[in-house]
Amino acid sequence: MDRVRFIVLCNLDLEDPKAFKSSKLRSAVGPVLDRMKYKRMNVDWEKQWGWTAYVLGETQPFEGHELTKEQKAELMGWMYSNWAKLRSTSYRTVRRLAEAMINEPDNYIDQWKEEMKGH
């Protein structure tokens, strides 16, 4: 094998200095961009939601604590309705919402609301 290609996905815009709060990280961006072929991907929120829903639909967030299809649909429906209000829309958020659903079956909606901006 003569050629190897690495693809690195990052949820920060490397060309936006304001994206990095830490000056140490900010100082490393230049050398990284200098050594890589950088391409910013912009995806609309509905496509982001679709990929997240697909991953949840095909997997389980935790081994040994399976969510039903109905629970997954409720979780992703709630995320869809509140996407713009959520602090984070990564799969880590899906896992936190699923954890609340598993651990607090009678109170998980209140826990979910804690994931929204302003809470």
Backbone torsions as a table, in degrees:
resi	resn	phi	psi	omega
1	MET	NA	118.8	-178.5
2	ASP	-95.5	-25.4	-174.1
3	ARG	-128.2	137.3	177.9
4	VAL	-128.5	136.7	179.1
5	ARG	-120.0	128.0	175.8
6	PHE	-107.4	136.2	174.9
7	ILE	-117.7	121.4	-178.8
8	VAL	-113.1	124.6	177.2
9	LEU	-103.5	133.9	-177.9
10	CYS	-140.5	139.9	-179.0
11	ASN	-91.3	15.5	175.4
12	LEU	-115.4	145.5	176.1
13	ASP	-81.1	109.0	-176.1
14	LEU	-65.8	-19.3	179.9
15	GLU	-89.8	-1.8	178.8
16	ASP	-105.6	105.3	-177.7
17	PRO	-60.9	-24.2	180.0
18	LYS	-74.4	-12.1	-178.6
19	ALA	-71.4	-18.6	-176.7
20	PHE	-112.4	116.1	-179.4
21	LYS	-76.1	-33.5	-177.2
22	SER	-84.1	128.5	178.2
23	SER	-66.3	-29.4	178.2
24	LYS	-64.5	-45.7	176.7
25	LEU	-65.7	-42.5	-178.7
26	ARG	-59.0	-38.8	-178.8
27	SER	-70.0	-19.8	-179.8
28	ALA	-86.8	-13.7	-175.5
29	VAL	-64.6	-44.6	-179.4
30	GLY	-55.1	-53.8	178.1
31	PRO	-60.5	-35.5	178.1
32	VAL	-65.1	-48.0	179.4
33	LEU	-62.8	-32.7	-179.8
34	ASP	-67.8	-29.2	-175.3
35	ARG	-98.9	-4.6	-175.8
36	MET	-127.0	160.5	169.5
37	LYS	-94.4	105.6	-172.4
38	TYR	-94.1	133.8	174.9
39	LYS	-137.3	117.7	178.0
40	ARG	-78.9	128.2	177.1
41	MET	-106.0	125.9	175.1
42	ASN	-111.7	123.2	-178.7
43	VAL	-125.2	133.1	-179.9
44	ASP	-67.9	160.0	-171.7
45	TRP	-62.2	-34.1	-178.3
46	GLU	-67.5	-35.5	176.6
47	LYS	-70.7	-38.7	175.3
48	GLN	-60.2	-45.3	178.5
49	TRP	-60.9	-42.6	-179.4
50	GLY	-60.2	-42.6	178.0
51	TRP	-66.1	-40.7	178.4
52	THR	-63.7	-44.5	179.1
53	ALA	-63.5	-39.1	178.9
54	TYR	-62.2	-47.1	-179.3
55	VAL	-61.2	-46.1	179.0
56	LEU	-63.8	-39.8	-179.4
57	GLY	-63.2	-30.1	-176.6
58	GLU	-96.9	-8.1	-176.1
59	THR	-135.6	-178.3	172.0
60	GLN	-120.5	137.7	-178.9
61	PRO	-66.7	-26.3	-178.7
62	PHE	-140.4	136.1	173.9
63	GLU	-69.3	137.8	176.0
64	GLY	84.9	-5.2	178.7
65	HIS	-136.2	74.6	-174.2
66	GLU	-77.1	137.4	172.6
67	LEU	-89.1	143.4	175.4
68	THR	-75.3	166.6	176.0
69	LYS	-59.0	-38.3	-179.7
70	GLU	-66.0	-40.9	178.2
71	GLN	-64.7	-42.4	178.6
72	LYS	-62.4	-42.9	-180.0
73	ALA	-64.3	-40.2	178.4
74	GLU	-64.7	-44.8	-179.5
75	LEU	-60.9	-49.3	-178.1
76	MET	-71.2	-31.5	174.5
77	GLY	-64.4	-40.9	178.2
78	TRP	-65.3	-42.8	177.8
79	MET	-62.1	-41.5	179.6
80	TYR	-59.4	-46.5	-177.9
81	SER	-67.9	-24.8	-174.2
82	ASN	-117.6	14.1	-173.1
83	TRP	-50.6	-48.8	-176.4
84	ALA	-69.3	-19.9	-178.3
85	LYS	-92.8	-12.1	-176.2
86	LEU	-77.1	140.8	176.9
87	ARG	-66.7	-37.0	-179.1
88	SER	-140.9	145.9	179.9
89	THR	-122.2	22.8	-179.0
90	SER	-81.1	173.0	177.4
91	TYR	-66.0	-22.4	174.5
92	ARG	-61.8	-36.1	176.0
93	THR	-65.3	-43.0	176.6
94	VAL	-55.4	-45.1	-179.7
95	ARG	-63.9	-39.1	178.4
96	ARG	-66.5	-40.2	178.3
97	LEU	-65.8	-41.8	178.1
98	ALA	-64.6	-39.6	178.3
99	GLU	-60.6	-43.2	177.9
100	ALA	-63.7	-40.3	-179.7
101	MET	-62.4	-38.6	-179.1
102	ILE	-75.3	-46.0	-173.1
103	ASN	-83.6	-25.7	-177.7
104	GLU	-129.0	65.7	-173.5
105	PRO	-60.6	-21.2	179.2
106	ASP	-99.7	-5.6	-172.2
107	ASN	-139.6	17.4	-172.5
108	TYR	-70.1	-27.7	179.5
109	ILE	-62.0	-41.5	176.5
110	ASP	-62.1	-39.1	177.2
111	GLN	-64.9	-40.3	179.9
112	TRP	-61.0	-39.2	-178.1
113	LYS	-61.8	-22.5	177.0
114	GLU	-67.1	-16.6	179.0
115	GLU	-82.5	-5.7	-176.7
116	MET	-88.5	152.1	178.2
117	LYS	-57.4	141.5	178.5
118	GLY	90.9	-1.9	178.1
119	HIS	-106.4	NA	NA
